[in-house]
């Protein structure tokens, strides 16, 4: 009998501990203005792993985010800005979702976004602005592109690698406005990032598995995928990067007779791959 009572007590304690260790909190959000605010978070809000409101990490003497390492989700926005002593985003490794916008602004000594590998969705704008030491967007790879509203990558004067999966997928079918400017070569414009995205994909899928014919053409294009993949959609863009036609191809053939003469970019979508090729319409 004593053993049964002891077992029930243990189960009760474990169950209650689980509740304490994982719970939502702070519906009005929270602002962190100093390192002591970050360090005391888990003491002040024990068991808080899912913040319902927005989170602002703003200015002050914040040097690290380790005190936030229990966070798994933020219901509102996440803004980290003007943190001139912050060198790493370690501490956000467990964060999987942000319900609103995600902005990194003017944190000049943060060099990597790799601690954000677990982040899979946001519910608003993605803004990477004046992150002067950042060279790559690796770490944002796993964000669902459909969860991004508008995209701004601007003023990051060391940033050259933007062709991560989430960004490439968003650019191929954007859900809002795009602003990519004032970075460095490779990520200095939307066109540069798109070129890098397509080069990365084409390096994975060899030429002998994919072809478009006839090219040049003036009436129709047939798309041949030799490895048995199913073609989902086809997009055609002009040289300004504007989408001019969209197709659900029949027998892998599309009618392009309504387009004017010139060079276009053909984008084909099948499974998780997107590939672009230049085509000439006579």
C-alpha positions in Angstrom: 0.0 0.0 0.0 2.8 2.4 0.9 4.5 1.6 -2.5 1.3 2.5 -4.3 0.9 5.8 -2.4 4.6 6.6 -3.1 4.1 5.9 -6.8 1.1 8.1 -7.1 2.9 10.9 -5.3 5.9 10.6 -7.7 3.5 10.7 -10.7 1.8 13.7 -9.2 5.1 15.6 -8.7 6.4 14.8 -12.2 3.1 15.9 -13.8 3.0 19.1 -11.9 6.7 19.8 -12.7 6.0 19.3 -16.4 3.2 21.9 -16.2 5.6 24.3 -14.4 8.3 23.7 -17.0 6.2 24.4 -20.0 3.5 27.1 -19.9 2.4 30.2 -21.7 2.7 33.6 -20.0 3.1 37.4 -20.5 0.1 38.1 -22.7 1.2 41.7 -22.9 4.7 40.8 -23.8 8.0 41.9 -22.2 10.8 44.4 -22.8 14.4 43.7 -22.0 16.6 46.8 -21.5 19.6 45.3 -19.8 21.6 42.2 -19.3 20.2 41.8 -15.8 16.7 41.8 -17.3 17.7 38.8 -19.5 19.6 37.0 -16.7 16.7 37.2 -14.3 14.0 36.2 -16.7 13.7 32.6 -15.6 13.7 33.6 -11.9 11.1 36.2 -12.4 8.9 34.1 -14.7 9.5 30.4 -13.7 8.2 27.9 -16.2 7.6 30.6 -18.9 8.5 29.0 -22.2 5.8 30.4 -24.5 5.4 34.2 -24.3 2.0 35.1 -25.6 2.8 38.8 -26.4 5.7 40.5 -28.1 9.4 40.6 -27.0 11.7 43.6 -27.4 15.4 43.4 -26.7 16.3 47.0 -26.8 19.6 48.9 -26.4 21.0 48.7 -22.9 24.1 46.7 -22.1 22.8 43.3 -23.4 25.8 41.1 -24.1 24.0 37.7 -24.5 20.6 36.1 -24.7 21.4 32.9 -22.7 18.7 33.7 -20.1 16.1 33.1 -22.9 17.2 29.6 -23.7 13.9 28.1 -22.4 11.7 30.0 -24.9 10.0 27.9 -27.5 7.5 30.4 -29.0 6.6 34.0 -29.0 3.1 34.9 -29.9 3.7 38.5 -31.0 6.7 40.3 -32.6 10.4 39.7 -31.8 12.5 42.8 -32.1 16.2 42.8 -31.3 17.7 46.2 -32.0 20.4 48.7 -31.0 22.3 46.1 -28.9 25.8 47.3 -29.4 27.4 44.8 -27.1 25.6 41.7 -28.3 27.8 39.3 -30.3 25.6 36.2 -30.6 22.0 35.0 -30.8 22.8 31.9 -28.6 19.9 31.6 -26.2 17.3 31.5 -29.0 18.2 27.9 -30.0 14.9 26.5 -28.8 12.7 29.1 -30.4 10.5 27.5 -33.1 7.8 30.1 -33.8 7.2 33.8 -33.8 3.6 34.9 -34.2 4.3 38.4 -35.6 7.2 40.2 -37.2 10.8 39.3 -36.7 13.3 42.2 -36.8 17.1 42.3 -36.3 18.2 45.9 -36.5 21.6 47.5 -35.8 23.3 44.8 -33.8 26.7 45.5 -35.3 28.7 42.6 -33.7 26.3 39.7 -34.4 28.1 37.6 -37.0 25.8 34.5 -37.3 22.1 33.5 -37.3 22.9 29.8 -36.9 21.3 29.7 -33.4 17.9 30.3 -35.2 18.0 26.9 -36.9 15.0 25.7 -34.9 12.8 28.6 -36.1 10.2 27.3 -38.5 7.6 30.0 -38.8 6.9 33.7 -38.3 3.6 35.5 -38.7 4.7 38.9 -40.1 7.6 40.7 -41.7 11.1 39.4 -41.8 13.5 42.4 -41.4 17.3 42.1 -41.4 18.6 45.7 -41.2 22.0 47.2 -40.6 23.6 44.0 -39.2 27.1 45.1 -40.2 29.0 42.0 -39.3 26.6 39.5 -40.7 27.9 37.6 -43.7 25.2 34.9 -44.3 21.5 34.3 -43.6 22.3 30.6 -42.7 20.1 29.8 -39.7 16.9 31.1 -41.3 16.8 28.1 -43.7 13.9 26.3 -42.0 11.4 29.2 -41.8 8.2 28.4 -43.8 8.2 31.0 -46.6 4.4 31.1 -46.5 4.6 32.5 -43.0 6.6 35.5 -44.1 4.6 38.7 -44.9 7.0 41.3 -46.3 10.8 40.8 -46.7 13.4 43.5 -46.0 17.2 42.8 -46.2 18.9 46.2 -46.2 22.0 47.9 -45.1 24.0 44.8 -44.1 27.3 45.8 -45.7 29.1 42.5 -45.1 26.1 40.3 -46.1 26.8 38.3 -49.3 25.1 35.0 -48.8 21.3 35.2 -48.8 20.3 32.2 -50.9 19.0 30.1 -48.0 16.0 27.9 -48.6 13.4 30.0 -47.0 14.5 33.2 -48.8 14.7 31.4 -52.1 11.3 29.9 -51.8 9.8 33.2 -50.7 11.3 35.0 -53.7 9.9 32.5 -56.1 6.4 33.1 -54.8 6.3 36.2 -52.6 3.5 36.9 -50.3 4.2 40.7 -49.9 6.8 43.3 -50.8 10.5 42.7 -51.2 13.3 45.1 -50.4 16.9 43.9 -50.9 19.4 46.7 -51.1 22.7 48.1 -49.8 24.2 44.7 -48.8 27.3 43.4 -50.6 27.9 41.5 -53.8 25.7 38.4 -54.0 22.9 39.9 -51.9 22.8 43.5 -53.1 19.5 43.2 -55.0 16.6 40.8 -55.5 18.0 39.8 -58.8 21.4 38.8 -57.3 19.8 36.7 -54.6 17.5 35.0 -57.2 20.5 34.2 -59.4 22.3 32.7 -56.4 19.2 30.6 -55.5 18.9 29.3 -59.0 22.5 28.5 -59.3 22.3 26.5 -56.0 19.4 24.5 -57.3 20.9 23.9 -60.7 24.0 22.6 -59.1 21.9 19.9 -57.4 20.0 18.8 -60.5 22.1 18.1 -63.5 21.4 19.3 -67.0 20.8 15.8 -68.3 17.7 15.5 -66.1 15.9 18.6 -67.2 15.4 20.3 -70.6 13.2 22.9 -72.3 12.5 22.8 -76.1 12.3 24.3 -78.6 14.4 27.2 -77.4 14.2 29.8 -79.1 10.5 29.4 -79.8 7.4 31.5 -80.6 4.4 29.3 -79.8 4.9 26.7 -77.1 7.5 25.2 -74.8 7.8 21.6 -73.7 9.5 20.8 -70.4 11.2 17.4 -70.1 12.0 16.1 -66.6 13.9 12.8 -67.2 13.9 11.4 -63.6 10.2 10.9 -63.4 9.4 14.0 -61.3 5.9 15.5 -61.6 5.8 19.1 -62.8 3.6 21.2 -60.5 3.7 24.8 -61.8 5.5 26.9 -64.3 6.2 30.7 -64.0 7.6 33.1 -66.6 9.3 36.3 -65.6 10.5 39.2 -67.7 14.0 40.6 -67.5 12.9 43.0 -64.7 12.0 40.0 -62.6 8.2 40.6 -62.9 6.0 37.5 -63.3 4.1 37.7 -66.6 2.5 34.3 -66.8 1.7 31.3 -64.6 0.8 27.8 -65.8 -0.4 24.5 -64.6 1.1 22.6 -67.6 -0.8 20.0 -69.6 1.4 17.2 -70.7 4.4 19.4 -69.6 3.7 21.8 -72.5 2.8 25.5 -72.1 1.5 28.1 -74.6 3.6 31.2 -74.7 2.2 32.6 -78.0 0.8 35.8 -76.3 4.2 36.9 -75.1 6.2 39.5 -77.0 9.6 38.8 -78.4 12.5 38.9 -76.1 14.4 36.9 -73.4 12.5 35.6 -70.4 13.1 33.5 -67.3 11.3 30.2 -67.1 10.8 28.8 -63.6 9.6 25.2 -63.1 8.4 23.8 -59.8 8.3 20.2 -58.9 8.4 18.7 -55.4 10.7 20.8 -53.3 12.8 22.0 -56.3 12.6 25.2 -58.3 14.7 25.6 -61.4 15.0 28.6 -63.7 16.3 28.7 -67.3 16.6 31.5 -69.8 14.3 31.1 -72.8 14.0 33.3 -76.0 10.7 34.0 -77.6 11.0 35.0 -81.3 
